[in-house]
């Protein structure tokens, strides 16, 4: 929907793209993005708010220490799951509008966004996934990679659509899978590449110009 923010523009050092990073946990990828943005005076994107769906998520304190506004938006305490999800996304949408966000960056955000929310923001929602999509989507990518006996894994940055890790791929990095790997060791090796790839893709989006919101 062409109803939020500017229709399309390039980010510059003096007028950077305003990003929100959504997290659910420790925020290691978020911290890597914040450090990248802070260390490059020429960076064309900046994070204006970090939002977690979990109260007390470790990444919130990291964001605050980095000088970025951080807040939690837990799901409302109501029984009806459909209504709870709808109200939560309405609150999330309102927060993003309040901070004049132009680009949503998902970084370890463990909630699957509804089609109605995605429709409001697409294609300005980006995610990073710890596998070489379309292989091994979902929440247990490292486990699935190891169980399948794959010899190569990696990470993928993609646009978010209404499916689970099915959006258009923007970039990937590969890592080897060793016979001695556990989910933890594979995850740590993939994470190194995630922290390199994600800021570079956001750089490209900022320099080329954000895509237009989808029209009805």
C-alpha positions in Angstrom: 0.0 0.0 0.0 1.4 3.4 -0.9 0.3 5.0 2.4 3.4 5.1 4.6 6.5 7.3 4.3 8.1 8.6 1.1 7.5 6.7 -2.1 11.1 6.1 -3.0 14.5 7.7 -2.3 18.2 7.1 -1.8 19.8 7.3 1.6 22.8 9.5 2.1 25.1 10.3 5.0 23.2 13.6 5.7 19.8 12.1 5.1 20.0 8.4 5.8 17.2 5.8 5.4 15.4 5.5 8.8 15.5 1.8 9.9 13.8 -0.2 12.7 15.4 -3.4 13.8 13.0 -6.0 15.2 14.5 -8.6 17.5 13.3 -11.4 19.9 16.5 -12.3 21.7 20.1 -11.3 22.4 20.4 -9.1 19.4 23.9 -10.1 18.1 23.0 -9.3 14.5 21.3 -6.0 15.6 24.5 -5.0 17.5 26.6 -5.8 14.4 24.3 -3.6 12.3 24.5 -0.7 14.8 28.3 -1.0 15.0 28.5 -1.0 11.2 26.3 2.1 10.9 28.2 4.0 13.7 31.7 3.2 12.2 31.0 4.5 8.7 30.4 8.3 8.4 29.3 7.7 4.8 26.6 5.2 5.7 23.3 5.9 4.0 21.1 4.2 6.7 20.6 4.6 10.4 18.6 2.8 13.1 16.1 5.0 14.8 14.4 2.3 17.0 14.9 -1.3 18.1 11.7 -3.2 19.0 11.4 -6.6 20.6 8.3 -8.7 21.1 9.9 -10.1 24.3 10.1 -8.1 27.5 13.7 -8.1 28.8 15.2 -9.3 25.6 19.0 -8.9 25.9 19.2 -7.0 22.7 17.3 -4.1 24.1 20.0 -3.2 26.6 22.6 -3.5 23.9 20.7 -1.1 21.7 20.3 1.4 24.6 24.0 1.2 25.3 24.6 2.0 21.6 22.5 5.2 22.0 19.5 3.8 20.1 15.9 4.0 21.4 14.8 0.5 22.4 11.4 -0.7 23.4 9.4 -4.0 23.9 6.0 -4.7 22.5 4.9 -8.0 23.9 1.7 -9.6 22.8 -1.4 -8.3 24.5 -2.7 -10.5 27.4 -5.9 -11.7 25.8 -7.1 -15.2 25.1 -8.3 -14.9 21.5 -5.1 -15.7 19.5 -6.3 -14.1 16.3 -7.3 -10.9 18.1 -4.1 -10.9 20.1 -2.0 -11.1 17.0 -4.0 -8.4 15.3 -3.7 -6.0 18.2 0.0 -6.7 18.5 0.6 -5.8 14.9 -1.5 -2.7 15.2 0.7 -1.6 18.0 3.8 -2.4 16.1 2.6 -0.5 13.0 1.8 2.5 15.2 5.3 2.5 16.7 6.9 2.3 13.3 4.9 5.2 12.0 5.6 7.2 15.2 9.4 6.8 14.5 8.9 7.6 10.8 10.5 4.3 9.8 11.2 3.7 6.2 12.8 0.2 6.3 12.1 -2.7 8.7 15.0 -5.0 9.4 14.2 -8.3 11.0 17.1 -9.7 13.0 16.3 -12.8 15.0 12.7 -11.8 15.1 10.8 -15.0 15.8 7.3 -14.0 14.9 5.8 -14.7 11.5 4.1 -11.5 10.3 0.6 -11.7 9.0 -0.2 -11.1 5.4 -2.1 -7.9 6.3 0.9 -6.4 8.1 3.2 -7.4 5.3 0.9 -5.8 2.7 1.1 -2.5 4.5 4.9 -2.4 4.5 6.1 -4.6 1.6 8.6 -4.4 0.0 10.3 -2.5 2.8 10.7 -5.5 5.2 14.0 -7.4 5.0 15.0 -10.6 6.8 18.1 -12.6 7.2 17.8 -16.4 7.5 20.6 -18.9 8.5 20.5 -21.1 5.5 20.8 -20.9 1.7 17.2 -20.5 0.8 15.1 -21.9 -0.6 16.7 -24.8 1.2 15.9 -25.2 5.0 13.4 -22.5 5.7 11.8 -22.2 9.2 13.0 -21.8 12.8 15.4 -24.8 12.9 17.6 -24.3 9.9 20.9 -25.5 11.5 19.3 -28.7 12.8 17.7 -29.4 9.5 21.0 -28.8 7.6 22.8 -31.2 9.9 20.1 -33.9 9.7 20.1 -33.7 5.9 23.8 -34.2 5.8 24.4 -31.0 3.7 28.0 -30.1 3.1 27.3 -26.4 2.4 25.1 -24.0 4.3 25.1 -20.2 4.8 22.8 -17.3 5.1 20.3 -15.4 2.9 19.0 -11.9 3.0 15.5 -11.6 1.4 12.4 -9.5 1.1 9.7 -10.6 3.5 6.4 -11.8 2.0 3.4 -13.5 3.6 5.1 -16.9 3.5 7.8 -18.4 5.7 11.2 -17.4 4.3 9.8 -17.3 0.7 10.5 -13.7 -0.3 12.8 -12.6 -3.2 16.4 -13.3 -2.4 18.7 -10.2 -2.2 22.0 -11.9 -1.3 23.7 -15.0 0.1 26.9 -16.2 1.7 28.1 -19.8 1.9 29.9 -21.6 4.7 31.1 -25.2 4.8 29.4 -27.8 7.0 31.9 -30.1 8.8 31.2 -33.6 10.0 32.0 -32.5 13.5 29.5 -29.6 13.5 26.8 -29.2 16.1 24.0 -26.7 15.8 26.0 -24.3 17.9 29.3 -24.5 16.0 27.5 -24.3 12.6 25.4 -21.4 13.9 28.4 -19.4 15.1 30.2 -19.8 11.7 27.1 -18.8 9.8 26.6 -15.8 12.2 30.0 -14.4 11.1 28.8 -14.2 7.5 25.4 -12.9 8.6 27.1 -9.9 10.2 29.0 -9.2 7.1 26.2 -9.7 4.5 23.3 -7.9 6.2 24.8 -4.4 6.4 26.1 -4.7 2.8 22.6 -5.5 1.5 21.1 -2.6 3.4 23.9 -0.4 1.9 22.9 -1.5 -1.6 19.2 -0.7 -0.9 20.0 2.7 0.5 22.3 3.6 -2.4 20.0 2.4 -5.1 16.9 3.8 -3.6 14.2 2.0 -1.6 11.6 0.3 -3.7 8.1 1.7 -3.9 5.4 0.4 -1.6 3.2 -2.1 -3.4 0.0 -0.5 -4.9 -3.4 -1.9 -4.2 
